Amino acid sequence: MPEIFVARSEDLPEGGRVFVTANGNQIGVVRAKGQLHAYLNICPHQGGPVCEGLMVHRVEEIIAEDKTYQGMRFSEDDLHIVCPWHGWEFNIETGRCAGDGQHGLKRFRTEERADGIYVVV
């Protein structure tokens, strides 16, 4: 399978992102939680540039043992990327839509080598 050079490893720090073009499609490559993630930069909702969106931790409601609402907090484990057009959220590790698991982002395999980062298309 063809590979495309993305960047040198040191040029893509934690939380950073880079965009490459393959076969006329833009792919966003993100380093998050120590891992590389590459997705087609098209939101399944209405085609927005999803990989250009904010990365935020999932908002969780806090429910006490007696089932009373205690407020909200940000999850420490579940990082999302949010499409800037309409706010659809996707888990950065899986690409699955947070609101509807039937939708997801098209994922590409990445490889990090001594000479840099590559995406397999």
C-alpha positions as CSV (number, residue, x, y, z in Angstrom):
1,M,0.0,0.0,0.0
2,P,1.3,3.5,-0.8
3,E,2.7,5.6,2.1
4,I,2.9,9.3,2.4
5,F,5.4,11.2,4.4
6,V,3.7,13.3,7.0
7,A,6.3,15.0,9.1
8,R,9.4,14.5,11.2
9,S,8.5,13.1,14.6
10,E,9.8,16.2,16.4
11,D,7.6,18.4,14.3
12,L,4.4,16.8,15.5
13,P,4.2,17.2,19.3
14,E,1.5,16.1,21.7
15,G,-1.7,17.8,20.7
16,G,-0.3,18.8,17.3
17,R,-1.8,18.1,13.9
18,V,-0.6,18.1,10.3
19,F,-2.5,17.7,7.1
20,V,-1.5,15.8,4.0
21,T,-3.2,15.2,0.7
22,A,-3.6,11.7,-0.8
23,N,-5.5,10.9,-4.0
24,G,-7.2,14.3,-3.8
25,N,-8.4,13.9,-0.2
26,Q,-7.1,15.7,2.8
27,I,-6.0,13.6,5.8
28,G,-5.5,15.0,9.3
29,V,-2.8,13.4,11.4
30,V,-3.0,14.1,15.1
31,R,-0.7,13.1,18.0
32,A,-3.0,12.7,21.1
33,K,-2.5,10.7,24.3
34,G,0.9,9.7,23.0
35,Q,-0.5,8.0,19.9
36,L,-0.8,9.0,16.2
37,H,-4.3,9.1,14.7
38,A,-5.1,9.8,11.0
39,Y,-8.5,10.5,9.6
40,L,-10.1,11.7,6.4
41,N,-10.8,15.4,7.0
42,I,-14.5,15.0,6.2
43,C,-17.2,14.9,8.8
44,P,-19.9,12.2,8.0
45,H,-22.6,14.7,9.0
46,Q,-22.3,17.3,6.3
47,G,-18.7,17.1,5.1
48,G,-17.1,19.7,7.4
49,P,-13.4,19.8,8.0
50,V,-13.5,17.6,11.2
51,C,-9.8,17.3,11.7
52,E,-9.5,21.1,12.0
53,G,-11.8,21.2,15.1
54,L,-11.1,21.6,18.7
55,M,-9.9,18.6,20.8
56,V,-11.7,18.5,24.1
57,H,-12.3,15.9,26.7
58,R,-15.8,14.4,26.9
59,V,-18.2,16.2,29.3
60,E,-19.6,13.8,31.9
61,E,-22.5,14.3,34.3
62,I,-21.7,13.4,37.9
63,I,-24.4,11.3,39.5
64,A,-24.1,10.5,43.2
65,E,-24.9,7.0,44.6
66,D,-28.3,8.3,45.6
67,K,-28.9,9.2,41.9
68,T,-28.8,12.9,42.5
69,Y,-27.1,15.2,40.0
70,Q,-23.9,16.7,41.2
71,G,-22.7,18.7,38.2
72,M,-20.4,18.1,35.3
73,R,-16.7,17.4,34.7
74,F,-14.4,16.7,31.8
75,S,-13.4,13.1,31.4
76,E,-9.7,12.5,31.8
77,D,-9.7,9.5,29.4
78,D,-12.1,10.2,26.6
79,L,-10.6,12.8,24.2
80,H,-12.8,14.0,21.3
81,I,-12.3,16.0,18.2
82,V,-15.2,18.4,17.4
83,C,-16.2,19.3,13.9
84,P,-16.1,23.1,13.6
85,W,-19.2,23.2,11.4
86,H,-21.9,21.6,13.6
87,G,-20.2,20.3,16.7
88,W,-20.3,16.6,16.0
89,E,-17.9,14.9,18.4
90,F,-15.7,11.9,17.6
91,N,-13.5,9.9,19.9
92,I,-9.9,10.6,18.9
93,E,-8.8,7.0,19.5
94,T,-11.6,5.2,17.6
95,G,-13.1,7.8,15.3
96,R,-16.6,6.8,16.4
97,C,-19.2,9.5,16.8
98,A,-19.9,10.3,20.5
99,G,-23.6,10.9,19.9
100,D,-24.3,8.1,17.5
101,G,-21.9,5.1,17.3
102,Q,-23.2,4.3,13.8
103,H,-21.2,7.1,12.4
104,G,-17.5,7.4,12.4
105,L,-14.5,8.9,10.7
106,K,-12.5,7.1,8.0
107,R,-9.3,6.0,9.6
108,F,-5.8,5.5,8.1
109,R,-2.9,3.5,9.5
110,T,0.1,5.5,10.6
111,E,3.7,4.4,11.1
112,E,6.4,6.3,13.1
113,R,9.9,5.4,12.0
114,A,13.4,6.9,12.7
115,D,13.0,9.2,9.7
116,G,9.5,10.4,10.4
117,I,5.8,9.8,10.4
118,Y,4.0,8.1,7.5
119,V,0.3,7.5,6.7
120,V,-0.7,4.4,4.7
121,V,-3.3,5.2,2.1
